[in-house]
Structures are given as structure tokens and as C-alpha cells.
Amino acid sequence: MFVETLPILFGILLSHLFWQNNVLLFIIYFVLTLGLIYVHKDKTELIIFAYGAVIGAIVEIIGTRVSGYQSFIKPDFGGIPMWLPIVWGYGFIAMERIGFVIQG
């Protein structure tokens, strides 16, 4: 389970280091996510990633534009940073992988 959590922890570090450059962070997250999907060799993960990215974007945009319960310092579209849906997409993959580890 720890191994599947490492990319999340690494993502937190990347966010800390590059939060001021949304484009760079988007590119880094996108390339790393595609690399992790490729290495795992499960083609359904690409669908899970896309679904998570879309759902994440919707949730975040509702949170900023509709409900107003949050805001971001450097939003790119819909009141959110462009890299945030990528993080949501990988989060869906990570939860699936962790679920498989827990099942044994």
C-alpha cells in the first residue's frame, strides 16, 4: 500500500515546489501520470484517469464558481488551476490500486 501512496506524496512535494507555475506543474503531473499508467500496463486506468479528471474539474469548478466555498490564488480556467483535474484523475487511479492491495 505504501508503494501506491508514494506518487501521491511525491505530488505533494511537486505542488510545494512548483505551485507558482501552473503550466509547468500541469506538464509534470500529466507526463508522470501517463508514465505511471503506461508502466502499470492496465489500459482501463486511462479511462479511470479521464473520468476522475472530468469529475474533479466539475467538483472544483462548482466549489469555486457556484458554491464559493474555496478559491485559488492562480486559477487558469473555471476558477481552478489547470493541473488540478490531473491530480483528481490520478487520485482515482491511486484509490483503485490501493483497493486492489487491500483486497489482496
JOJO-V397021 format. One line per field, one symbol per residue. ss: DSSP state (A for helix, B for strand, O for the rest). phi: phi as a letter, one per 40 degrees, with the letter a starting at -180 (. if undefined). psi: psi as a letter, one per 40 degrees, with the letter a starting at -180 (. if undefined). Layout:
ss: ???
phi: ???
psi: ???
//
This chain:
ss: OAAAAAAAAAAAAAAAAAOOOAAAAAAAAAAAAAAAAAAAOOOAAAAAAAAAAAAAAAAAAAAAAAOOOOOOOOOOBOOBOOOAAAAAAAAAAAAAAAAAAAAO
phi: .ccccdcccccccccccbdcbccccdccccccccccccccfbccccccccccccccccdccccccccgcaabcbcbaggbcccccccddcdcccccccdccccg
psi: dddedddddddddddddedegdddddddddddddddddddfhdddddddddddddddddddddddddfeiiidgidieeiidedddddddddddddddddddd.
//
